[in-house]
């Protein structure tokens, strides 16, 4: 799990590139490795190792850095041909955080920045085969779950997470139920399965206010009702997952293998002002102030929920604390909205 990022290069007669790596012990797997955390992973960096690598041409530096990235994040989501949301947007976020990305498509969509015209979910067997093959291909250090489309696919993802047993704190669920244009993206049975089966396996959930209310079957509240929504979702996440499976003993609650409870981030794009709210699994509550910005980026406001959850996963994988991860993800989304 070594991530190498080239910080400085000198293409003089010796054609060398200086590479900085930080010594890091993964708190989940216990593996010791070198990685680059951009100075953002508070407490993650211990010592710095500096290597000089001979190269033949400048392009090798980029290739070397990209090939050395071994933190792998999996996105399970739909395909958006506009690339503003879905798996292509997630993979862009992973790459921007120097995290290698792999993906499993849950649905093909006909959509643009203006709305969703059509959704075609993939077959459950195809999704299952894809996930099984990716798991065998190499370690997966984090998972982001987005649009699932129908109940059968929720069940496939649930069984996958049970089998690979990735630590909860590195499983981020973005409960895509309805598009901003009003198209239904998860059927009623799927919403129930997500709430009862998938939610207890996730360490984070990132609904907007409307999605949080839909999961709980209540009306959409104003700002004052957001902490209550987050608290109720957090309690749902404390339901014991469906262990044991075949010959598997259920890990004890709070162990490193099992993970902790559910952290809830209610995104505030529908609020005024657009403040986000975090309720951690320990009960800590934090508001993150926001303000309206002019969307000058190429994708406009399309896909902001998708990229927020992906950026949150990356920040968690790179060692940020819960509060720092949410703040960093929010800042990343603002930067995307503002554009270059």
C-alpha positions, 0 to 999 in steps of 0.5 A: 500500500505504497503511494508515491507522489513526485514533489520535485524534479530536476531534469539536469544531466543526471535526469533525476526525480526526487520522490518523498514518501512518509512512513505510515502504519495503517490503523485498519490492517496494521500494515506498515508502508510508505505513502504520501499524505499531502500533509493533510493526514494529521498524525499519519506522518512519522518520518520522511524517506527521500529517494532519487530515481534515475529517469530517461525522460520527463514523462516517466515521472508521471508514469512512475507516480501513477503506477506506484499508487496502491491505495485502492478505492472501489466505487459501486455506482451508475454510469453518467455519460456527462461524467458529472456524477456516477462512477466517472466522477468518482474516479476523477475524485480518486485520481485527484487525491492520488488514490487508485480507483476501480469501479463496478457499474450498477446502471447505465443512464441517459442523462446530462447536466440538465436531468436524467432521461432513462435508467437501465440497471445491470443484472444482479449476476453481472454486478456480482461477478464484477465485484467478485473479480475485483476483490480477487484482483487485489486489496480494496482499501475503501468503498463508496456506494452510490446509485443502486437502482433496484432491490436486487442490486442492494442485496448483491452489494450487501453480500459483497460487503459481508464477504470482504468485510472491509472496515466500516469506517472506510465504507461510504454510502451515498443513498441515491434515491431520486435525481435532482430533476425528479427521476426515481433512482431506487425503488421502494423495496430497494430503499427498505433493503438499503435501510435494513441490510446495507446501512449497518455495514457502512461507516458513513452515510451522506444523504441530503435532507430529502434523502435522509427523510425518505430513509426514515419515512418522515417529512422533510424538515427545516434546518432545526430538524436536521440533527434529529434526522442524523441521530435517528439514522445513526441509531439505525446504523447500530443495528447488528449486521446479519452475521454469522454467515457460513462458518463466520463468527460475528466480530465483537462490536467496536473491534478493528475488524468490525469497525465502529458505528455509523457516522452521518453527514447530512449535506445542506445543499437544500438548506439556506445557508447550505451548511452541512451537519455531521453526527459522528458515531460517538455522538459528536455534532458539528455544523460546517458553514457554507455559502452559495458560490457561482458554479463556474465549473464545467459540470455546474452543480451536477453531481455534487453529492457524488463527488462529496462522498468520494472526496470524503472516502479519500480523505478518510483513507489518507488519514484525516480525522472525521471532522477534518475529512468532512471539512476537506471534502466540502472544500473539494466540492466548493473548488469543483463548483468554482472551476479553474 
